Each structure stands twice: as C-alpha cells, then as structure tokens.
C-alpha cells in the first residue's frame, strides 16, 4: 500500500469519476452474463474487453502477478478469486470485484450477485452487506474519523448476526490502486485518522455468514471462510467533499440490468 496521504483536486476527482463511469458500465456487462452455466473466465474476458474498448486499463490485471481483470469469488470465497473454468450454478452467489485505471487514476467497486434462486439466509447476507456499505457512506460527516466508518459497519453487521472480516480492509485509492489510509470495517467511534476533503477511499465491507475467520487457498490469492459458509462483498469508491461522502462509483447500471433480467425493482 502506497504510504502518505494523497488529497485529490477537483480535477483529479473528475478523472476518477470518469474512470468509475467505465467501471460501472463494465460491471453491467458482467451482470448481464451472470446465469447458471457460464464460466467465470468468460465474465473476466468480457470485462477486460469492455474496459479496454472504453479507453481504460483493468487495474487488477497483472497487479502483483494477479492473472485476471476481475476478482471472482463464489460462495465461501471472500475475495481475490481467480477467474477460470468454474461454471456458475443455480443457488451460487458470486462476488465480482473490478478496478479501472483511466488517464492515470483508479476506481474500484464490487457487487455480489445471486445466481438464480438462493436460500433465504444467503439472500439476507447479501441484503445486509449491501446496506452496511450504504451505512458506511452515510457515516462520513464533518469531523468524522476512520473508526466511525468501521464502527458503523461492524455494529450493523453484528446486530444482524453476521461477522466482519478483519484481516482485509478498504483503502485509499487514486494514482495507485492501494494508497493510505487503510479503512477497516470494524472499529471504535472517535478513533483513527480524521477524514479530510480530497481523500478518496475504497470502502468495502466483507461479511461472512458464519465465523469471521478466513484462510488462503493454495493458489496464493483466493481467500475463503474458515467454516466454508458464504461470504458477501460490496464496494464503492468514495470521495470526501465538504466533509461528507460523494460516491464516485455507481451500481446504477448493474441494477438496471438486474431489473430488466428479473422484471422487478432492485431494493436499494
């Protein structure tokens, strides 16, 4: 993680917004393909094609040797799943994490999808994890600190009887994919760095249905839950502007696709 605090100018924030627009549309391309029987490598290939055709570069491709443009994490995989021959099955959940670099600046977001019909407990996991991201964003108010964001996520998740992964955290983002500060999804009110205008943070709750404990697979990348229960992951890139959060990434295009596929309004 690149050290030092990198505050962005309004011009730089606009460049990240432009990157995030490509990212949101790339996510929608993938969302449109998610169904039982599709292989994760095909999702990855489509995302890379779309990003490059849009003038961007997939942030993850080659990052520390990572082979994919997407991190695709299915069921008990938390993050950093490698795209491959696995085909999605009815009842799976799949987390798609993607980054885009455009004109020198990165954006980063993630969304967890049901594949067909999923069991009610897992559906609740997705709903609560997504809502915890919204709560994290709303916790950014003038004078707040990093601990306030973590507290907001942790308290909501644990109140809903799920658990927060602690070894993996959000991060600053900008010219580098990972910059200071780290943004934990747990913490205490009033602790940690005070947020400043111009900060850009990737906020990304990673939430497990069972234990918060995780293990790394033999591939050196994939992180899964220790108890093999499902995990969900949602992420936005957020700027601090006039003391409050300005969400730079978007789920709009994803949810337009999901609404068209499912014939019903997506719950926000």
ZISULTA-V281701 format. One record per backbone hydrogen bond with DSSP energy under -0.5 kcal/mol. CO is the residue of the C=O (numbers start at 1). NH is the residue of the N-H. If there is no record, write none. Layout:
# ZISULTA-V281701
co: (CO & CO)
nh: (NH & NH)
This chain:
# ZISULTA-V281701
co: (2 & 4 & 4 & 5 & 9 & 10 & 11 & 12 & 13 & 14 & 15 & 16 & 17 & 18 & 19 & 20 & 21 & 22 & 23 & 24 & 25 & 26 & 27 & 28 & 29 & 30 & 30 & 31 & 35 & 38 & 39 & 39 & 40 & 41 & 42 & 43 & 44 & 45 & 46 & 47 & 48 & 49 & 50 & 51 & 52 & 57 & 60 & 62 & 62 & 63 & 66 & 69 & 70 & 70 & 71 & 71 & 72 & 73 & 74 & 75 & 76 & 79 & 81 & 84 & 86 & 88 & 89 & 92 & 93 & 94 & 94 & 95 & 95 & 96 & 97 & 98 & 99 & 100 & 100 & 101 & 102 & 105 & 107 & 109 & 110 & 111 & 111 & 113 & 114 & 115 & 119 & 120 & 121 & 122 & 123 & 124 & 125 & 126 & 127 & 128 & 129 & 130 & 131 & 132 & 133 & 134 & 135 & 137 & 139 & 140 & 141 & 144 & 145 & 145 & 146 & 147 & 148 & 149 & 150 & 151 & 152 & 153 & 154 & 155 & 156 & 157 & 157 & 158 & 163 & 170 & 171 & 172 & 174 & 176 & 177 & 178 & 179 & 181 & 183 & 188 & 191 & 193 & 196 & 198 & 199 & 200 & 201 & 201 & 202 & 202 & 203 & 205 & 205 & 206 & 207 & 208 & 213 & 215 & 217 & 222 & 223 & 223 & 224 & 225 & 230 & 232 & 235 & 236 & 236 & 237 & 237 & 238 & 239 & 239 & 240 & 241 & 244 & 245 & 246 & 246 & 251 & 252 & 253 & 254 & 255 & 256 & 257 & 258 & 259 & 259)
nh: (180 & 6 & 180 & 7 & 13 & 14 & 15 & 16 & 17 & 18 & 19 & 20 & 21 & 22 & 23 & 24 & 25 & 26 & 27 & 28 & 29 & 30 & 31 & 32 & 33 & 33 & 34 & 34 & 38 & 88 & 42 & 43 & 44 & 45 & 46 & 47 & 48 & 49 & 50 & 51 & 52 & 53 & 54 & 56 & 55 & 101 & 63 & 64 & 65 & 66 & 62 & 99 & 72 & 83 & 73 & 97 & 74 & 95 & 77 & 231 & 225 & 223 & 72 & 41 & 40 & 37 & 92 & 115 & 75 & 96 & 113 & 73 & 97 & 111 & 71 & 109 & 59 & 102 & 107 & 57 & 105 & 102 & 100 & 98 & 235 & 96 & 113 & 94 & 116 & 91 & 123 & 124 & 125 & 126 & 127 & 128 & 129 & 130 & 131 & 132 & 133 & 134 & 135 & 136 & 137 & 138 & 139 & 140 & 141 & 245 & 144 & 195 & 148 & 149 & 150 & 151 & 152 & 153 & 154 & 155 & 156 & 157 & 158 & 159 & 160 & 160 & 162 & 161 & 208 & 183 & 202 & 179 & 106 & 174 & 179 & 2 & 172 & 172 & 170 & 191 & 147 & 146 & 199 & 8 & 240 & 173 & 203 & 238 & 171 & 204 & 236 & 207 & 234 & 165 & 232 & 163 & 226 & 224 & 220 & 217 & 78 & 79 & 215 & 228 & 209 & 207 & 110 & 203 & 238 & 248 & 249 & 201 & 241 & 246 & 198 & 244 & 241 & 247 & 239 & 248 & 255 & 256 & 257 & 258 & 259 & 260 & 261 & 262 & 263 & 264)
